[in-house]
Amino acid sequence: MATYTAQYKGHTIVVKKSIPSKRLFVDGELQDVSAAFFEAGTLLWGRIKSGDGCGDTVKVRLAYCNPWSFLMTCWIFVNDTLISKQ
């Protein structure tokens, strides 16, 4: 299982990728999941629900680095601004 983590205004954003699911957690709360096994890219959505940044939108894009690899790149955005690329 691959795990991608980012911090934003004191909040923890975690993306967990396993076969076949991809899950988005914000402050430990599951906010979105994708269970498609063969998909070229995944988009997950969430929201900061309390504290600093309350109401801010979290968007995650997962995509394969190339078609011959199972390695993925994870882009994490908050309010359409890139905060992490892993």
C-alpha positions as CSV (number, residue, x, y, z in Angstrom):
1,M,0.0,0.0,0.0
2,A,1.3,3.5,-0.9
3,T,0.5,6.4,1.4
4,Y,0.8,10.1,0.4
5,T,0.6,12.7,3.2
6,A,0.4,16.5,3.2
7,Q,-0.1,19.2,5.9
8,Y,-2.3,22.2,5.3
9,K,-3.0,24.9,8.0
10,G,-2.6,22.3,10.8
11,H,-4.7,19.7,9.0
12,T,-3.4,16.3,7.8
13,I,-4.4,15.1,4.4
14,V,-3.7,11.4,3.7
15,V,-4.2,9.4,0.5
16,K,-3.9,5.6,0.7
17,K,-3.6,3.6,-2.4
18,S,-4.0,-0.2,-2.4
19,I,-5.3,-2.7,-4.9
20,P,-8.0,-1.9,-5.9
21,S,-9.0,1.2,-3.9
22,K,-7.8,4.7,-3.4
23,R,-9.0,6.6,-0.3
24,L,-8.8,10.2,0.9
25,F,-8.7,11.0,4.6
26,V,-8.8,14.5,6.0
27,D,-7.9,14.7,9.7
28,G,-8.5,11.0,10.0
29,E,-12.0,11.0,8.4
30,L,-12.6,9.1,5.2
31,Q,-14.0,11.6,2.7
32,D,-13.8,9.9,-0.6
33,V,-13.0,6.5,-2.1
34,S,-12.5,5.1,-5.6
35,A,-12.6,1.3,-6.1
36,A,-12.1,1.0,-9.8
37,F,-9.3,-1.4,-10.5
38,F,-8.1,-0.4,-14.0
39,E,-8.4,3.3,-14.3
40,A,-5.7,5.6,-15.8
41,G,-6.3,8.4,-13.3
42,T,-8.3,9.0,-10.1
43,L,-9.9,12.2,-8.7
44,L,-10.8,12.3,-5.1
45,W,-12.6,15.2,-3.3
46,G,-12.8,16.3,0.4
47,R,-13.3,19.4,2.5
48,I,-11.7,20.9,5.6
49,K,-14.5,20.7,8.2
50,S,-13.2,22.6,11.2
51,G,-10.5,25.0,12.4
52,D,-8.2,27.1,10.2
53,G,-9.2,26.6,6.6
54,C,-12.7,25.4,7.4
55,G,-14.7,25.0,4.2
56,D,-11.6,24.7,2.0
57,T,-11.8,22.1,-0.8
58,V,-9.3,19.3,-1.1
59,K,-8.8,17.7,-4.5
60,V,-6.5,14.8,-5.2
61,R,-5.4,13.5,-8.6
62,L,-3.6,10.1,-8.8
63,A,-2.2,9.1,-12.2
64,Y,0.3,6.5,-13.4
65,C,3.8,7.8,-14.2
66,N,3.8,5.9,-17.5
67,P,1.7,3.2,-19.1
68,W,4.3,0.5,-18.4
69,S,4.6,1.1,-14.6
70,F,2.4,0.7,-11.6
71,L,4.1,3.7,-10.0
72,M,1.7,6.6,-9.4
73,T,2.1,10.3,-8.9
74,C,-0.2,12.0,-6.4
75,W,-1.1,15.7,-6.7
76,I,-2.9,17.3,-3.7
77,F,-4.6,20.6,-4.2
78,V,-6.5,22.8,-1.7
79,N,-8.7,25.5,-3.3
80,D,-7.2,24.6,-6.7
81,T,-3.6,25.4,-5.4
82,L,-1.1,22.6,-5.5
83,I,0.3,21.9,-2.0
84,S,2.0,18.6,-2.6
85,K,3.3,16.4,-5.5
86,Q,4.6,13.0,-4.6
